[in-house]
Amino acid sequence: MKRIAILAAATALSACSTGGDKPKAPEAPLHSRMLVLDTHLDTPLHFERKGWNFADRHDLATDLSQLDIPRMKDGNLDGGFFAIYTDQGPLTPAGYAAALDHARKRSDLIDRTIATHKDAIGPALTADDARRLNKEGKLIAFKSIENSYPLGEDLSLLDEFYKKGVRLAGPVHSKDNQFADSATGEGHWKGLSPLGKQWVAEMNRLGIVIDASHSSDATFDQILALSKYPILLSHSSLRSANDHPRNLDEGRLKALAAKGGAMCISTIFLSDMKMSPERAELFGKYETIGTLSPAEQADLTRRWRELDKTETMWAADFEKYMAMVLRAIEIGGVDHICFGADWDGGGGLTGIEDISALPKVTERLKAAGYSDADIEKMWSGNILRVLSAQGKGR
């Protein structure tokens, strides 16, 4: 074998010296050649942590974050939508005011963080921005709103957040609010409220993509009927994989596809969520991790990982996830599937624990027979198509 290798090397050198063609460099892996986006990144909750830096590599054993700039590069996640998440509070003027203050600060925090790391990542408003940044070798930062509760009853605030760069927003989170019923709410409005119907119209007018994740079935149906433009589900799973109201049923996935929208597949609710009292306590601290000292952050991580050894939050793994992904593609078609795993917001499963695992998804899609072009549609093309379709009448 050694002699063969020497002869091969000599032949290559001879070709070079006589003007022959140089050997071609090996082609980069498929996943790294694609534009890869995720529609729901909860990482902004880490941006305000003391001692935490978005540009540093963090280890899951010692830090709860699932995404940072080095691991984005490991998993070839080129970017996505960084969420302005606001917890649901009372539907009162005081509740709305506190929520609005939080949302404005979170939006500004995202902007400051991206600006701090401007050599690595840049803000995006349009599909063309995403493509430009990708060509420049930079990561891509869109902004989204998870839960429109901070708007109170003032829809003019949507324009403020549009000007701040928001290009994707959902009406509701885990409880019914002034706009709509939640998938896990009580069904107060039987779908959208009268104000929620106006919210849909204003979203369309501004050109902000509507995100129907967390919406009840009735809310989803009414959004789909009212919206002039295709919508996204930024982080949802399939109900046939686990019968939970937070997940989308196959009939509604077909209806979404028929209207040109796309469902971005999540890793959450592939099983019931095991929220024991101890996990609930830790989750409550996690959602306000930016207020904790470095020592308190380390203690939270230690307790979380200890609990993981005896009580996992999800009874699902990468194999179950991929089975659900493949079923969703079968039902919705390659033009109507995308990805939003809910990183840093409760997502992640055994075998797909953080953003660095994304190439495994591409490998499975390729093994299942999907073309390179179809796989790239699902990683970014469908998202950018829906984004580009907004606001044609502005």
N, C-alpha and C positions, 0 to 999 in steps of 0.2 A: 504493500500500500504506500509506503514511504517513497519507493522508487517512482510509482505512478504520479505521486504528488509533485516530485521534483521535475519529472518530464513535463507535466502540465504547466508548471511555473515557467520552465524554460521556453515552452511554446508561446506562452503569453508574452514573455519578454521579447521574444523574437518578433512577434506581431507588432509590438509597440515600436521596436527599433526599425522595422521596415515599413512603417506607416500604416499598419493594419488597424482595424477598429479596436478601440479599447473595450475591455469587458464591461458590460452594463452593471451599474450598481444594483443591488437587490431592491426590489420594490418595497416601499413601506407597507406595513400591515394595513388592511382595509380600513379599520376603524379610525386610524390616524389620518387617513386621506379624506375623511368626510367632515362636513360642518355638523357639529353635534351641539344641540341645545336642550335645555331642560326648562320647562315652563313654571316650575315652582320651587324656588330656593329660599328656605327660611334662615339662611346664614346671617342676615342682618342682625339677628338677636345676639350674635357673637361679636359684632363690630364694636360694641361699646364696652366689652369686657376689659377689665384692668389686666394688663400683662398679656393680652392676646393680640396677635398680629396676623392679618389676613395673608401676608406674604410668607409666613413661616409654615413649615410642615408640622402638622400635629398628628399624634399617634392615638388611635382609638383606645388603647389601653390606659392612657393617661389624660385624655381629653374627649369630651362628648361631641365635639364638632366633627362633621362628616365631609366637610368641604373647605378647602383653602386653595390658594393659587398653585402651590406645587402639586397637590393631588388633582386639581383640575387638569393639569398637564399630564399627569400619570394616566388619567382616565380619558384623556383627550375630550374633556368637556370644554367646548369652546366658549360657552356662556349660557345665559338664560335670563329668566325673570326673577329678580331679587324682590322678595315680598315685603310690603308694608303691612304687617299683620297687627290687628288690634283686637284684643279680647273683648267679648261681648259684655257690655255693662247695662245699666238701667236706661230705659227709653225715656229719658228726661232731659231737659235743657242742660242740667249740670253734668249728666252722664255724657251727653253729646260733646260738650265743651272740653271735658277731660280727654275724651277719645280723640278729638280733633287735634288737641295739643300734642298728644302722643304720636299721631300719624304724621303731623308736620315734622316733628323732631326725628322720627324714624326715616322719613324721606330725605331730610337733610343729612342724616348720618350716612345713608347709602351714598349720597353725592360726595360727601367728604372722603369716605373710604375709597371710592373709585378714583377720586382726584389724587389722593395720596399715593396710589399705585398706578398712576397714569401711564407709566412705561410698559406695564403688563396688561392693563385692562382699560377699556374705554366705554363711555355711555353710548347707548343706541336708542334711537327713536323709530327707526324704520327698518324694513328688510334690507334696503340698500346699505344702511349704516352697518348692519351685521356683516354683510358680505365684504364691505370695505375694511372693517376692522380685522376680519379674518385674513384678508389678503395682506394686511400690514403686519400680521403675526401677533395681533393683540387679542386678548379675551374680550368677551362681549357682555355688557351689563344693561339689560332692560330693567324697567321697574314695573311692579304690579301692586294692586291693592287686594289684600285678602280681608274681606268684610268691609262693606261700605258704611257700616254703622257710624264712623266718625263724621260723615257728612251731615248727620242730623236730619233735618227736614229742608236743608238748603242745597238744592241741586246745582246752584252756581259754583259750589265748591268743587264740583267735578272739573270745571274749567281750570281752576287753580291747580289741581293735581295733574291735569293734562299738560299745563305749562311747566310743571315740575318734572315732566318726562314720563308720567304713567301711561302705559299703552295696553294694559290688561287689568280688569277689575271684576270682582265678584260681588253680588249684592249682600251675601249673608255668610255666616260661619256656622257655629254649632247650635245656635239658638235662633228662633224667629226674631226678626227685628222690624224696623219701620218700613222696610222695603219688601220683605218676602219671608216665606217660610223656609226653614232649614230642613235638611234631610233628617236631622236628629232633634228637631223641634216638636212643637205640639200642634202645628197646623192652624195657626190663628187666622191666616188670610185665605187659606185654601189655594195657595200659590202666591202670586204677586199682590201687593197692596196697591191701591190707586196711585200712591207715590212711587211704588216700584215700577209701575207701567210707564210713568213719566221718566224714571231713571233709565229704563231701556231706550226710550226715544232720545234722551240726552246723550247717552253713551254712543248711540248710532250717529248723532249729529256731530259729536266731537271726533269720532273715529277711534274710540277706545274699544278694544276687543272685549266682549262679554265672556266672563268665566263662570260657568254653571256648576263647577265643583262645589259641594256643600249644599246645593239647592235641593229642595224636596222634589219629588216626581212632578207634582203639579206646577211648581215654580219653573222647573226645567221645560215642561210642555209649553207654558205660557211665554217664556223667554224665546223658545224656538219659533213659536208662532208669530211673535211680535217683532223680533229683530229683523232688520232689513239686510243684515250681513251675517256671514257665517260666525259661529261661536266656537269657543274652546271649552273643554273641561281640563283644567290645568293639572289636576292630580286626583284621578279617580281610578277605581278598580272595577272589575266586572262582577255583577251580582250573581252570575252563574257560578263563579268561583267561590263565593261566600255570600250567603243571603243576608245582607246587611243594608239598611236604607241609605247608607253613605255611598254605596256602590251603584253603578248604572246597569239597568237590565238590558238584555240583548235587543229587545224591540226598540228601545230608545236610542241605542247605539245606531241601529239602522236608520232611524228617523234623523238623527244628528248627521249621519253621512249623506242622507238625501238632501239636506239643506247646505251641504258643503263644509260642515264643521269638522272638528277632529277631537278625539278623546286622547289625552295624554296619560299614559298608563302609570299608575302609582304602585308602590310596594306595600301600601297600608290596607288594612281591612281584608286581607286574604284569609284572615281568621278573626274571631272576636278578639278585641283588645283586652288583655289581662291587666286590669287596672286595680290592683290590690290597694289597700290603704297606704302601704309603704311606697308603692310605685306612684300613687297619686301625690303623696307628699313630695317625692323627688321631682315629679313632673312639674309641680307648682313652683319649685325652686328653679328648675331648669328654665321655665318660661321667663323668669326674671334674673337670669344668670348674669346679666350686665350690671346688676346692682351688688353682686357678691365680690368679696375680696378674693385675691388669688388663692389664699388658703381655703376659703369657703368653697371656691370652685373645685379645688383639688379634692376636698372632702366629698362634695357632691358626686364627682366622677368615681371616686373609690366606692362609695355606697351603691351607686348605680351598677357598676360592674360586679360587685359582690352579689347584688340581687339577681343579675343576669344569670349567674351560675345555677340558681335554684328556681328562677321564675322568669322565663323569657316573656317579653311583652307581646310577641306575635308567635303563634304556632304555625309558622309557614317558613319556607326557605326558597332558595333560588330556583329549584326545580318546579315548585308550585307556581312561582312567579312567571317563569317562562311558559308553562302550560297555559296560564291565563293570557299572557301576551299573544301567543299563537292563536288562541281561540278568538281574542278580540280582533286580530287581523282577519281571520276567517269571516267574522261577522261584518266588520266595518269596512274592510278593504284597505289596501296599502295607502290609499289617498286620504285616509281619515283616522289614522293612528299616529300618535306621537308619544313623548315620554316626559313625565313629571313625577319623579319618584317620591317627592316630599322629603328631600334631604334636609336634615337639621330640624325637621318638624314632626318627627315620629316615624319617618320612613327608615328603610334598611332592614334586611333580613339576613339570616345565615347564608353565606355564600355571595351576598351582595350587600356588604356592610357599609361601604362608603363609595364615594364617587370614582375611586380607582378601579372598581369592578366593571365599569361600563363596557370595556371591550368584550367581555364575556357575552353580553347581550348580542352584540353584532355577530360574534362567532356562531351563536345559536341560530340567529336569523339566516345567516348564510348557509348553515348546515340544513336548515329547513327548506332551502331552495329559493329563497328570495334573492333577486338581483341586486347588484350594487346600487343601481339607481333607485330601486324601491326602498332599500334600507336607508339611503340618505334622505328620501322623502320623509320617512318616519322619524328620523333623527332631527331634521330641521326644515325640510322643504314644505311640509304641510303647515307647520307653524308660520313660516314666512309668507306662505300663500294666504292664510287667513288674515294675518296682519296687513298684508298689502291690499286685501279686499275691502278694508274699512274706509268709511268716509268718502266714498266716491262722489257723494252728492254735496260735499261741503263747499 
